[in-house]
Structure formats: structure tokens, C-alpha cells
Amino acid sequence: MKRAIACVAFAMALGCGGGGARFALQPLVTRLDDDRPLAHAPKSETGSDSIDVMLLRPLSHALTFDTTSEARDVNALDEVPDSTWFTNRSVTPHDLERGTCPDAGPVLPFTIESTKVGGVTAGFVARDARGQKYVLKLDELARYAQPEISTAADAVVSRLYWAIGFNVPCNDTVFVRPDQLILGAKAKEVFATGRRQPLTPKRVEAIANQATRRNGALRMTASRYIEGEGIGTWRPEGVRPDDPNDVIPHDERRELRGEFFLAAWTAHWDTRRANTYDAFVSGRYVLHHYLDFSEALGGTISRTKWTEPRSGLESVSSLETIAVDAVGFGFVRRPWDDVKIDPRFPDLGYLDVEHFAPLAFSAQTPVVRWAHAEPQDLAWMARRIARLGVDHVRTAVRSAKLADAREEERLVEILMGRRARILRTSFARVSPLADFTVRDATLCARDLARATGIATDAATSYAAELRSGASLRLAPIAPRLERTDEGVCVTLPHFAAASAAPGSPARYATVDIVRFEDRSHTRLRAHFYDLGARFALVGIERL
């Protein structure tokens, strides 16, 4: 297993098959075998990384030079294979109506088993009429003129994370009449200290009264319990030591690094270890999840008004910012000083497009895996986001069941605007060519910048250069380049002698496709073997 993963991890180095070529002539790795059956469940790991990332890590790294390296779970085509962390999903807008949810949602009434423990939102642990277990969460921000955003964010953002490829719980927005909340005979009120006491009808009523109401019904998030045995949270860096399948350090996984752009897109300000979850599923292996998106889309975990404008613009632990603000008496201008709440849509808080700079997004506390992200990691996520269009976003937003149709449309508009900024930022740095196909001697690629309308046909042009043979010298015959409706095709001339072995350096070739847009350009290098009847694509580099 370790050798198979090493081949994926070092796809950008010499091919595992030898022969001196940069990429070997071998099958593409599309899935990592990290779901092999384990003898027993790993031990439960829980904890918060706040103290580490806010204090201990900055102190320990103050006198060192942090370095980053290429992600280690990337295949030869510069993509992330399927694993227990990520699945390459191709979803339709219709798929997003239910997302990861396996059915039409809970069947009322709910029978309460206990109060919800953890987090800042109040709620209950309950079972529906079928016996399916849920966590019911209220709109905690209702008291701050945001009556629907936390439940809306749980529904919308979980669907977008799932569409990108991550594992998340099934979150539905539901409306429950008070008489559809039945107090179980052994229901308990559970406190953060672990203390328990009988849950009374009066206490249920007090908690339920915090909920936003519509036509007398309580608005809630019904988060379906994740299947399997819960074994705590997953670490922000390193591996779980008692899971033999967990061999790639988490901070060196491209999908976890690239999540930076996804969190920035959805303003998921509270992505941290406490909001992750590991489940030992089917008595076989560990499946890794993100959860709790209730502070995204303009909500905030903070309960003090004065900190809300900086959500997503600064962490709460920036010692430099704190020190300067303490002695500056407000004279130092900050990006969040100009952020305003749209009076038409107070439920969306400070969420906007105008003040959104993708690379400047900041979580509540520093995120270790994001600090290691390379431009290629972020570009990979940008390509994933590019595949979710306005119909996907509109369907995800519709799951929030917002009372105001204008607010729903405004949220779609903001998400599409933030998406456009992410794509422009990334595609200006790393080639947006993707979705490669090879037919005979022709390589075609889709230009995601043009396909998404981020770039115009008139502003975009291409050039190609072929190198071939053992020495990869510049080929005397240039490849033929042709624009297509949403991309470009390159036809390669055959050059290898029929007597050359299939995987020999004599059959090796690279073609560089340079993409020009206005005054900037990006370069992509495709690696091939000339097999006579056809060319075999074996690698992609974004330079």
C-alpha cells in the first residue's frame, strides 16, 4: 500500500516504473486503498487545536523557517483520487436538492432524548417517527436580527461541500410544531461538564422559545446522525497513529489544503478541528467528515456585535492586529471598517462580494493545513468550484427555505460573485485547462475560464510547443493547435520508431500549452507516450 501511495505522492518526480521518463506508462491511480478492513476501531480522539494554533505554534515557529511541499495525494493528472476523505462527484443541480441525504427527510413527530451538547446553538437530540436519530439545532442568531441564517447555512453549505466531494452530515431545514416535540420518558438535560438531570417540559419550552417561528412552527436544522461509530475529530496535521490506513499527513493532503477556497467562497469562518468528525463505518474503516456550517454565509460564532464585521477578514488571534489596535485608538484603518450590512437583508450579516479578496480570507483561528497550501492546491479547488454553476448554487440555496424570496436571490448573487473572484484569482496564476481527452493523436482540454464566462474568447489565445524523444528536444514539426467552443485541441505528429519498446524514453513526449489572457499567461505541460496508433496521456503539470 505504501508503495502505491508513494507513486501517487511523487507523480511529479520520476515515474515509479523506471525508464528515466518523468511519468511512467502505467494505469492512472483513481482511488487510494485507505478503506482496508481494520482489526478494530481506532481510539477516539477529541480536542481543540485553538491553543496550539493561536499561541503554542506561533511561539514554536517564531525562530524557524516554515517550508511547504507538494501535496502527497495527487495523481499523475494533477487531480485528487477518491479516498475516505474525498470523492470525485459529478453532480447535477437536481442532485443538490437532497445532497448527501438518503431520503426525503425526517418523519414527524420527534421524540426528544436529550438536549444538544457542544457548540453555541441550542437544540435537542431526538428520533423521528421511524426511529432515525437527529440533532435539532435552532437559529441562535435570531436575537441579533438574523432569524434564519444559521439553519440556512447548515443546509446550503453542507450541500456545497458535498457537491465538491467531501463527506458531510445530512442537514435539512425543517419546521416543527411545538406539539411535534415529544419529551421522551428518560430524556435528560446534558451540560458541558457532563452533568445530567431529567429534562422537564418547562425546560423544553424554554429552549424551543428561542427558535425562529413561521406560522407557529419552529424553524430548525435536522442534522441526521452520521452512520458508524464516532471516534472523535481528525487532526489538523499529522496522522491518526492507530489507523494503518491513515498514512498521508493531513496537512499534506491537497483536498484539505484546497478547502481554503471553498471555506472562503461560503464564508465558513469556523472551520477547525472541533467541527470535524471521524466515523468507524461498517466495522471496517474510518470515514472523515466536515460538520457544523451554522456560522457561514454571514453568520458568526461570536456573540459580541463589535467583532462581527471582521468575520472572514481576520482571525481572532492575530497578535499583531490586537497590538496595533490597542495602541492605535482606532486610527489604523482595517478592511472591515468599511463593511456594511445591507438593510434589505440583515439576515446575511456582512456577507458581500465587494470586500471579498479570496487569498485574504481568514478563519476564526489559523488553519494549519491552509498555511501549507500551494497555488496548485488552490487551483485544484478552483477547478472543482468552477463545475458548480448558478443552477447548482440556486438549488443549494433553495434548501435553506428562506422566508424572503428576494433574500434567496441575493444570496445566490453573492455566492456567484464570490465564485467569480475565486476563479479569476486562481486562473490568473495556474492554468485553467482541464477535462482532458485524447483521441488518436489529438489532445483536447476544456478552458474553465472561458467555459464559466470568467474570460472572453477575444481576450484568450494559445500557443503550443512539442518536445520528444529521450532527450526531449524541440520537435522539428510543431503540433497543430485548434480552438474549440470552450477550450483547445492539440494534434501531435508521430515521431517514435516502430521498434522502440512501449514505455521507452524514445517514445516520450511533452507538449506545453501556453494560455494568454490580456497581459498574463499560464503554462500547462502534458506528458505522453507515442504508441504508434495512438498517444497515451500519462501526466499533467501546471507550471
Residue, then its C-alpha position, 0 to 999 in steps of 0.5 A: m500500500k505504501r508503495a502505491i501511495a508513494c507513486v501517487a505522492f511523487a507523480m511529479a518526480l520520476g515515474c515509479g516504473g523506471g525508464g528515466a521518463r518523468f511519468a511512467l506508462q502505467p494505469l492512472v491511480t483513481r482511488l487510494d486503498d485507505d478503506r482496508p478492513l481494520a482489526h478494530a476501531p481506532k481510539s477516539e480522539t477529541g480536542s481543540d487545536s485553538i491553543d496550539v494554533m493561536l499561541l503554542r505554534p506561533l511561539s514554536h515557529a517564531l525562530t524557524f523557517d516554515t517550508t511547504s511541499e507538494a501535496r502527497d495525494v495527487n495523481a499523475l493528472d494533477e487531480v485528487p483520487d477518491s479516498t475516505w476523505f474525498t470523492n470525485r462527484s459529478v453532480t447535477p443541480h437536481d442532485l443538490e436538492r437532497g445532497t448527501c441525504p438518503d431520503a426525503g427527510p425526517v418523519l414527524p413527530f420527534t421524540i426528544e432524548s436529550t438536549k444538544v451538547g457542544g457548540v453555541t446553538a441550542g437544540f435537542v437530540a431526538r428520533d423521528a417517527r421511524g426511529q432515525k436519530y437527529v440533532l435539532k439545532l435552532d437559529e441562535l442568531a435570531r436575537y441579533a436580527q438574523p432569524e434564519i441564517s444559521t439553519a440556512a447555512d447548515a443546509v446550503v453549505s453542507r450541500l456545497y461541500w458535498a457537491i465538491g466531494f467531501n463527506v458531510p452530515c445530512n442537514d435539512t431545514v425543517f419546521v416543527r410544531p411545538d406539539q411535534l416535540i415529544l419529551g421522551a420518558k428518560a430524556k435528560e438535560v446534558f451540560a458541558t461538564g457532563r452533568r445530567q438531570p431529567l429534562t422537564p417540559k418547562r425546560v423544553e419550552a424554554i429552549a424551543n422559545q428561542a427558535t425562529r417561528r413561521n406560522g407557529a412552527l419552529r424553524m430548525t436544522a435536522s442534522r441526521y446522525i452520521e452512520g458508524e461509530g464516532i471516534g472523535t475529530w481528525r487532526p489538523e496535521g499529522v496522522r491518526p497513529d492507530d489507523p494503518n490506513d491513515v498514512i498521508p499527513h493531513d496537512e499534506r493532503r491537497e483536498l484539505r489544503g484546497e478547502f481554503f477556497l471553498a471555506a472562503w467562497t461560503a464564508h465558513w469562518d469556523t472551520r477547525r478541528a472541533n467541527t470535524y468528525d471521524a466515523f468507524v463505518s461498517g466495522r471496517y474503516v474510518l470515514h472523515h467528515y466536515l460538520d457544523f456550517s451554522e456560522a457561514l454565509g454571514g453568520t458568526i460564532s461570536r456573540t459580541k456585535w463589535t467583532e462581527p464585521r471582521s468575520g472572514l477578514e481576520s482571525v481572532s488571534s492575530l497578535e499583531t492586529i490586537a497590538v496595533d489596535a490597542v495602541g492605535f485608538g482606532f486610527v489604523r484603518r482595517p478592511w472591515d471598517d468599511v463593511k456594511i450590512d445591507p438593510r434589505f437583508p440583515d439576515l446575511g450579516y456582512l456577507d458581500v462580494e465587494h470586500f471579498a479578496p479570496l487569498a485574504f480570507s481568514a478563519q476564526t483561528p489559523v488553519v494549519r493545513w491552509a498555511h501549507a497550501e500551494p497555488q496548485d492546491l488552490a487551483w485544484m479547488a478552483r477547478r472543482i468550484a468552477r463545475l458548480g454553476v448558478d443552477h447548482v448554487r440556486t438549488a443549494v440555496r433553495s434548501a435553506k427555505l428562506a422566508d424572503a424570496r428576494e433574500e434567496e436571490r441575493l444570496v445566490e448573487i453573492l455566492m456567484g460573485r464570490r465564485a467569480r473572484i475565486l476563479r479569476t484569482s486562481f486562473a490568473r496564476v495556474s492554468p485553467l485547462a482541464d477535462f482532458t481527452v485524447r483521441d488518436a493523436t489529438l489532445c483536447a482540454r476544456d478552458l474553465a475560464r472561458a467555459t464559466g464566462i470568467a474570460t472572453d474568447a477575444a481576450t484568450s489565445y494559445a500557443a503550443e510547443l512539442r518536445s520528444g524523444a529521450s532527450l526531449r528536444l524541440a520537435p522539428i514539426a510543431p503540433r497543430l493547435e485548434r480552438t474549440d467552443e470552450g477550450v483547445c485541441v492539440t494534434l501531435p505528429h508521430f515521431a517514435a520508431a516502430s521498434a522502440a519498446p512501449g514505455s521507452p524514453a524514445r517514445y516520450a513526449t511533452v507538449d506545453i500549452v501556453r494560455f494568454e489572457d490580456r497581459s498574463h499567461t499560464r503554462l500547462r505541460a502534458h506528458f505522453y507516450d507515442l504508441g504508434a496508433r495512438f498517444a497515451l496521456v500519462g501526466i499533467e503539470r501546471l507550471 
